[in-house]
Amino acid sequence: MTAESDGRPAVTRRGALRAGGVAALAGLAGCTALPSAPGRAGSGSDDGPVAVASFFTFFDFGRQVADRTPLTVENLVPTGLHGHGWEPNASITRRIIEADAFVHVGEDFQPWADRAIETIKGDDVDTALVNARKGIDLVDLAATLDREEEGVGAQRGQDPHFWLDPRRAKRSVDNIADGFAALLPEHADTFRDNAAAYKADVLDRIDSDYEAIFDRAERDIVQLAAHNAFQYIGVRYGVRMRPLVTNLAASGDVKPVDIREAVTTIRENDIRYIANGVFESQRPAQQLVRETAVEAYFPVTPYAGVREEWVEENWGYEEIADNINMPTFEIVLGNESPREAAPSAGWLEQWRNFDPV
């Protein structure tokens, strides 16, 4: 830490915020309230070290890695919102600056996170940056990507949704463990032991279960009434993911040509069930149910957000895979009937042609 001319230690930006000072930061940090209380998990105390995450998936990975350590991990994305395309208010920047570490998804995916990182670097804030995407190979965007979307939300025409592949997700768990170990080296062994256990017990098991689902499918195409977020599932397990919204934005518009191509795909492949994003518009899926042989749509999610009941039940990446994505893939691939695939009583009633969040 540098020293000022009077010999007193310089006050870090984060320290000043914690002390309630530095009026010059008011325009950046603001005083608006969070739209919803973020998730918080860990065994640390309220005044202990805190890591904040820009995306639900990496909050969940982070809390698994931080188990049995003083580090608390927080999810910055409010409940009910999709983590990609959300623009937070200024209080989120303040929370990042106050934190000991910021877990993010790498460049060009969440513009607000990129701006926060620029602030941290430009103002010498002592918040440690943990890039969950470090060293991970990305795949090229699907050929169906709109040309005007090239480079928007992606890095040089590559798909940023790598965490849907459990094998790539394992590398991000290691990245988080390394970042936490650098922050709290006295707990490095615990962070890395937790990471190893989570990869072996959860991500390897999910990978095996997904592989079994796709291996026994006679159909090799999935029609999604959702945005272009699932290509890593297709690449990893050899299935064609056909998104209705061909760009990367969850709020992207559905064009008439998109509907026509989906109708053709449904007819040519005798598709009776399709998948739809939990946090996306239901109107295109409803249109396909009305105008094609599709009987129903069921939920999928790229682990980008959480519902209130998922928070109450403490669901993470594992529980969402088991209770949302896997049953739906069983159904839309034709492996099982909706009733056979339903993991619990009431699932079919809740999720068949489900209402928007």
MARPA-302935 format. One record per atom (N, C-alpha, C, O): x, z, y. Coordinates in steps of 0.1 Angstrom, whole numbers, plus 5000, padded with zeros to 4 digits. Each point is the difference from the previous one (the first is absolute). Layout:
N
XZY;...
This chain:
357
500850004988;499250005012;500950005012;501050075001;498749855009;500750005013;499850125008;499050074998;501949955012;499850125009;499949955014;500649905004;498650175004;499849965014;501150065008;500850084995;499349895018;501150045008;500150155002;501150055003;497850024996;500150145002;500350084988;500050124999;500349804990;500550074987;498950034991;500250044988;498549955016;498950034991;499749884991;500249885004;499450144984;499749894991;498949915005;499150045006;501149834992;498949905004;498850034991;500150034989;498749955018;498750024992;499649874994;499949905008;499950104980;499549874993;498649975005;499350095004;500349794995;498749965004;499050074991;498950055005;501349964982;499150074991;499950155004;499050065000;502250005003;500050145004;499250025013;499350115001;500949805008;499250025013;498549994997;499350085006;500349834986;498649994997;499550134993;498950055004;501950004987;499650134993;499850115010;499250094999;501749915012;500050105010;498949985010;499850095009;499649794991;499049975009;500549955013;499249995010;502149964991;500549965012;500249855001;499349934993;501550025016;500349865003;498749935004;499449924992;500350105021;498849945005;500149844999;499049935000;502250025001;500249864999;499549944988;499749884999;500150204990;499549944987;498549995000;499549954990;499950105020;498550014999;499449864998;499049994993;501549915014;499549874998;500149954986;499249924996;501950124997;500249964986;499250084990;499349954992;500950185010;499450094990;498550025002;499350014990;500349995022;498550015003;499550144996;500750084995;498049935007;499350134996;498749974992;499250094998;500649794998;498849974992;500150054986;501150024995;497850015000;499950074987;500149894989;499749885002;500850164986;500049914989;498649964996;499150085001;500749804995;498649964996;499550074988;498850014998;502150044994;499550084988;501350074995;501149965002;498750164992;501150084996;500849934989;499449964989;501950015012;500749934990;500250104988;499950125001;500449824987;500350074988;501350085002;500949955007;499250174987;501250085001;500250064987;499150064994;502249945001;500350054987;501450055000;500949945006;499350174986;501350054999;500050154998;499050075001;502249984995;500150154997;500750075012;500350124999;499949805012;500750075011;499050075009;498849994999;501850095010;499250075010;499649925012;500649895001;498550155007;499549925012;501249975009;500049905007;501050194994;501149985009;501249944993;501150005006;498849964982;501149954992;500249855003;499249945008;501749994985;500249865003;498849914995;499450034991;500449875017;498949914998;500449855000;500849965008;498749974982;500249854999;498649945002;499050054994;500949855015;498749935001;500149864995;501149945000;497950014994;500049874994;499049905007;498950045004;501549844997;499249905008;498949934991;499249935004;500850114983;499249934990;499650094989;500950084996;497949924999;499650104990;500850004988;500450104995;500049785000;500849994987;501350085001;500350074991;500349925021;501350065001;499950155004;500950084998;498049965008;499650145001;499950064986;500650114997;498749824994;499850054987;501350014992;500350104994;500549795007;501450014993;500850115006;500750074993;499249955020;500850105007;499650144996;500950094998;497849935000;499650144996;500450034986;500350114996;499749794996;500550024986;501550035000;500450094992;500349845016;501550025000;500350145006;501050064997;498249985013;500350135007;499450124993;500250115005;499249884984;499450114993;501150114997;501149974996;498550155006;500950124997;501250005010;501150064996;498749895016;501050015010;499350055013;498850005001;502050035009;499450055013;499449885008;499350035010;500949854986;499649885008;498549984998;499549994989;499850005022;498549965001;500049855003;500749955009;498449984985;499849855003;498649985005;499050054994;500849875016;498849975006;499749855000;500949925001;497850054997;499549865001;499549985014;499150075005;501449835002;499649975014;498749925001;499350015010;500449924980;498849915000;498750084998;499950074989;499249945020;498850084998;499249954988;500049894996;499250214998;499249974989;498949895003;499450015011;500549904980;499049895002;500549885007;499249905001;502050105003;500649885007;501049934991;500750074992;499449805009;501049924993;501350015008;500150005012;501050034980;501350025006;500649895007;501050015008;498649864989;500549885006;499049955010;498949974996;501550015017;499149955010;499450115009;499449985010;500950154986;499550115008;500950025012;501349994998;498250035014;500750035011;499850155005;498950035005;502050064993;499850145003;500050035015;500549915008;499050214995;500250045014;501350065002;500850024991;499550025022;501450055003;500450134993;501250034999;497850044997;500350134993;500849984987;500750094996;499149794998;500849974988;501449995003;500950054992;499549885019;501449995004;500650145002;501150034996;498150055010;500550145003;500250074987;501150074998;498149914992;500150074987;501349954993;500750084994;499649795007;501249944994;501250065007;501050044993;499049975020;501250055007;500250154997;501150055000;497850024998;500150154997;500550024985;500650114997;499349794995;500350024986;501549994997;500849955008;499650104981;501450004996;500449874994;501149955000;497949984994;500249874994;498849915000;498950055000;501349825001;498949905001;500249904989;501049934999;498150084991;500049904988;499249885004;498850015003;501849874997;499349885004;500249894990;500750024990;498649875012;500049894990;500949895003;499949894994;501050125016;500949895003;499449925012;498950035004;501949885001;499649925011;498849914998;499849954989;499550025022;499049895000;498850024991;499549904995;500150225003;498850024992;499050085009;498849975000;501750145006;499150085009;500750005013;500950075003;498649855007;500649995013;500150135007;501050035007;498050064991;500150135007;501250084995;500650075007;499749924980;501150074994;501349945005;501050085003;499149794999;501249945005;500250055014;501250025004;497849995004;500150055014;500550145000;500950045008;498650044983;500450144999;501550014997;500850085005;499749834986;501450004995;500949965012;501050055002;498549855006;500749965012;500250125010;501050015006;497950064995;500150125009;501050104995;500850065008;499149974979;501050104994;501449955002;500950085004;499449804993;501449955002;500449995014;501150035004;498049925005;500349985014;500250135007;500850005010;498650104987;500150135007;500750104993;500050125003;500849844986;500850104992;499250124995;500550115000;498349864996;499250114994;500650034986;500449914993;499650225003;500650044988;499150004988;500250074990;498749855010;499249984989;500749904990;500349895004;499950164984;500749914990;499049894995;498850034998;501849855001;499249894996;500249974985;501149984995;497850014997;500149984986;499249874997;498850005000;501949894997;499449874997;499749994985;500949994992;497850025005;499649994986;500249874994;500049984987;500349915021;500149874995;501549964998;500349884996;500650205007;501449975000;500549954986;499750064990;500949825010;500649944988;499049944990;500349974989;498450025015;499049954991;499849855003;499849965011;500249964978;499849855002;498549975002;499250064992;500649865018;498649965002;499749864995;500949924999;497950064997;499649864996;499549925011;499650055011;500549824988;499549915010;498550015001;499350034990;500149955022;498650015002;499349894992;500649904997;498250134999;499249914992;499849875008;500049995012;500049904980;499949865007;498749995008;499949915008;499150184989;498749995007;500150075014;499049995007;502150074996;500150065013;499849915012;500549885000;498750165010;499749925011;501349985008;500850095001;499449785003;501349975007;500250095013;501150045003;497849985004;500150085012;500350154998;500450075009;499549974978;500350144996;501550014996;500450124998;500349785001;501450014995;500850095009;500149985012;500550124982;500850095008;499350115007;500650095006;498149914993;499250115006;499750104989;499349984990;501350145012;499850114990;500949984988;499850074990;501149845010;500949974989;501449975005;500249985012;500850034980;501449975004;500449864995;500249984988;499949935022;500549864997;499249944988;500649954991;498150055010;499149944990;500050064987;499749944990;500650195009;500050084987;498850105000;499650055011;499949984978;498950094998;500550145001;500950044992;498650055016;500550145002;499350104990;500450115000;498649854992;499350094992;500650044987;499450004989;501950025011;500850024988;499650124991;500249994988;499250115018;499850124993;498949994989;499850084992;499449805008;499149984990;500649974986;499450024990;501849945011;500849994987;500750134997;500850055008;498850024981;500550134998;501650004998;500650115003;499949784993;501550004999;500750005013;501050075002;498449855008;500650015013;499750135007;500850055008;498050014989;499750135005;501050104996;500350105008;500349894980;501050104996;501250005010;500650115002;499849775002;501150005010;499750075013;500850075006;497949924998;499650065012;500050164999;500350075009;499449974979;500050154997;501550055001;500250105006;500749824989;501450035001;500550005015;500750095004;498849815003;500350005015;499650125007;500750065008;498149994989;499450125006;500850124996;500450095008;500049924979;500850114995;501350015007;500550105004;500149784998;501349995007;499950055014;500950075005;498149885002;499750045014;499850155001;500650065009;498650004982;499850145001;501250084996;500350115006;500549844985;501350074996;500950005012;500850105002;499349795006;500950005012;499550105010;500850065007;497949964994;499450095010;500250144996;500450095008;499449944979;500250144995;500950004987;499550014989;501849975014;500949994988;500050114990;500349984989;499350145016;500050114991;498949994989;500050074990;499049845012;499049984991;500149864993;499049954995;502149985007;500249874995;499749984985;499349914996;501150194996;499849994986;498550014996;499549924991;499850165016;498550014998;499349875004;499249954992;501250005019;499449875004;500249894990;499149934996;502150064999;500349894991;499550034986;499649914993;500350225003;499350034987;498549975001;499549944990;499950095021;498649975002;499849854999;499049954994;501849975013;499949865000;500149944986;499249914996;501850144997;500249954986;498850034991;499649924992;499850205010;498950044992;498849915003;499249964992;500550025021;498949925005;500149864995;499049944995;502250005006;500249864995;499749994985;499349914996;501250194996;499849994986;498650034995;499449944992;500050175014;498750054996;498949925005;498949994994;501249965018;498949945007;500249855001;499249924995;501850035012;500149865003;500349924987;499549894999;501350164992;500249934988;498749994991;499749904994;499650215007;498750004992;499049905007;499349934992;500650075021;499149905007;500449864996;499249924997;502150055004;500549874997;499649964986;499549894997;500650204993;499749974986;498549984999;499649914992;499650175015;498549984999;499649875006;499149934994;501450045018;499749875006;500449884990;499249914999;502050104996;500449904991;499149984988;499749884996;499850234999;499149994989;498749935004;499449924992;500150115020;498749955005;500249845001;499149934996;501950035011;500249865002;500449924988;499749884998;501050184992;500449944988;498849964991;500049904994;499050195006;498949974991;498949925007;499049974994;501249995018;499049925007;500149854996;501149944998;497850004999;499949864997;500049915013;500549895000;499050175011;500149935012;501250045008;500550114999;500149795008;501250035008;499849995015;501049985007;497850034997;499749995014;499050125004;499150034993;501250025019;499150115006;499649955014;500849975008;497950024994;499449965013;499850135008;499350094995;501349925016;499950125009;499349965013;500349905006;498750184997;499349985013;500850105010;499450095005;501949894996;500850095007;501249925006;500149884998;500750195010;501149935007;501249994990;500050054989;501049885016;501149964992;501050114998;501150005006;498650104985;500850124999;500450034985;500650104997;499049814994;500150034986;500949914992;500050004988;500849925019;500949904993;501050074991;500549944990;500050185014;501050064991;499450044986;500850004991;497950035009;499450024987;500049874992;500450004988;499349895019;500049874993;501449964995;500249964989;500850065020;501449964996;500550094989;500649954990;499150185010;500550094990;499449974986;500750014990;498049975010;499349994987;499549864997;499249994990;501249915017;499749864996;498549965001;499549944991;499950115020;498649965002;499949945014;500750045009;498449874993;499749945013;499150085008;498850014997;501750055014;499150075009;499549915011;500849945008;497950044993;499449905009;499350085011;498850034999;501950005012;499350075011;499149915008;500249885002;498650185002;499149925008;500549995014;500049895006;500650225000;500650005013;501549974998;500750084994;499749805010;501349954995;501250055009;501149984997;498650095014;501050065008;500350144997;499450064991;501550005016;500550144997;499150115006;500250114997;499049855012;499250105008;498850044992;499249914996;500550225002;498950044993;498749975008;498949994994;501249995019;498949965008;499949855002;499249965009;501549964984;500149865002;498649934998;499250054991;500649855016;498749934999;499949914987;501049954996;497850054999;499849914988;499449875005;499050005007;501749894990;499649875005;499149934989;500150034989;499149885016;499149924990;500949944989;499550004988;501749955015;500849944989;500450114990;500149974988;500150155016;500350114991;498950024990;500250024988;498649995018;498850024991;499949884990;499750024988;500449865017;499949884991;501050014989;499749974988;501650065015;501050014990;499750114990;500249994988;499350125017;499650114991;498949964990;500050034989;499049905017;498949954992;500549914989;499550014988;501449905015;500649914990;500750084989;499949984988;500950125016;500850094991;499050074991;500350014988;498750045017;499050084992;499349914990;499850044988;499849845016;499449914991;500949954989;499649994988;501649975016;500949944990;500550104990;500449964989;499650175015;500550104991;498950094994;500350104994;498549875008;498850074995;500250155003;499950094992;500349945021;500350145004;498650065003;499249955008;500650174987;498850085002;500250125009;499150055006;502149994995;500350125008;501349985008;500949944996;499050105017;501249995009;500450135005;499250104999;501949915007;500550125006;500049995015;500149905006;499650225001;499950005014;500850125006;499950114993;500749885018;500750115006;499250115005;498949985006;501550144990;499250125004;499850025015;498950045004;502149925003;500050035015;499849875008;500349995012;499149914981;499849875007;498549975000;499250064994;500549835014;498649965001;499449964986;500749954992;498050095006;499449974988;499249875001;499549944990;500350005022;499249895002;500449884992;499149934994;502250035006;500449884992;499650024985;499649914993;500750215002;499750034985;498549994998;499649944990;499650115019;498649994999;499549865000;499149964993;501549965015;499749855001;500349944987;499249924995;501950114998;500349944988;499050044989;499749924991;499950215009;499050044991;498749935001;499349964991;500350015022;498849935003;500149854996;499049944995;502150005007;500149854999;500749954988;500149874998;500450214993;500749964988;499550074988;499050085001;501649904988;499650074987;500650145000;499750074990;501049975020;500650145000;498950105000;499049995008;501150114983;498950104999;500350125009;499150075004;502249964998;500350125007;501550005004;500849934995;499550155015;501450025004;500350154998;499250095001;502149934997;500550144997;501350035008;500649905005;499850224996;501050045010;501549974996;500350034988;500549935021;501450014999;500650045013;499349995011;501950074989;500650045012;501549994998;500650034990;500149925021;501550005000;500650145003;501150005005;498250114993;500450135002;500450025015;500950085004;498349865005;500350005014;499250105008;500350025012;498750044982;499250105006;499350094990;500149974988;499250135017;499350094991;498650045005;499850005012;499350024979;498750055004;500050155000;500950064994;498150005012;499950145001;500050074986;500650104998;498649844993;499950064987;501350004993;500350084991;500549815011;501349994994;501050115005;500850064993;499149975020;500850115006;499550134994;500950084996;497849945003;499550134994;500550024986;500250114996;499949784996;500450014986;501649984999;500550004989;500149995022;501550005001;500549874992;501150014993;498249885009;500549884993;501249945007;500150015012;500849944980;501249925005;500049874994;499049954995;502249985005;500249874995;499550004985;499449904996;501050204997;499650004985;498550004998;499549924992;499850175015;498650024998;499249885004;499049964994;501549975017;499349885005;500249894990;499149924998;502150074997;500349894990;499150024988;499449914995;500550225000;499250034988;498549985002;499349964991;500250085021;498550025002;499449885008;498849995001;502049935006;499549895008;500549874995;499249924995;502150065006;500549864997;500049964985;499549904997;500950194994;500049974986;498649974994;499849904993;499250185010;498749974995;499549865005;499449924993;500850065020;499649875005;500749884994;499449904997;501950115001;500749894993;499549984986;499949884996;499850224997;499449994987;498749925000;499749914992;499550115019;498749945001;500249855004;499449914994;501450075017;500049865005;500849914991;499849875001;501150184991;500749924990;499149974988;500449924991;498550155007;499149984989;500450084988;499549974989;501550135012;500450084989;498950094995;499850014988;499550055021;498950094997;498849985009;500249945011;498750104984;498850005009;500150105011;500850104998;498549895013;500150115010;499750144994;500750095004;498449924987;499650134994;501250054992;500350125000;500349804992;501150044992;501350045008;500750094996;499549845015;501250035008;499850125009;501050055005;497849994998;499850115009;500750124996;499750054988;501250015020;500850124995;499250135001;500550104994;498349905012;499350135001;498549985002;499649895004;499650214993;498649995003;499849985015;500650075008;498649834995;499749985014;500849895007;499749965011;501450014982;500949905006;499349865002;500149945011;499250024979;499349875002;499050005011;499949915008;499350204993;499050015010;500750005014;499449945009;501750134992;500750005013;500749875004;500049975012;500649964978;500949895004;499449864997;500649915005;498450084988;499449864998;499449965013;499050065005;501549835001;499549955013;499950125010;499050025007;502250054994;500150125008;499849975015;500249895005;499450215003;499849995014;501450025007;500950064994;499249885018;501350025007;500350155004;499050085000;502249955002;500450145004;499450035013;500250115006;
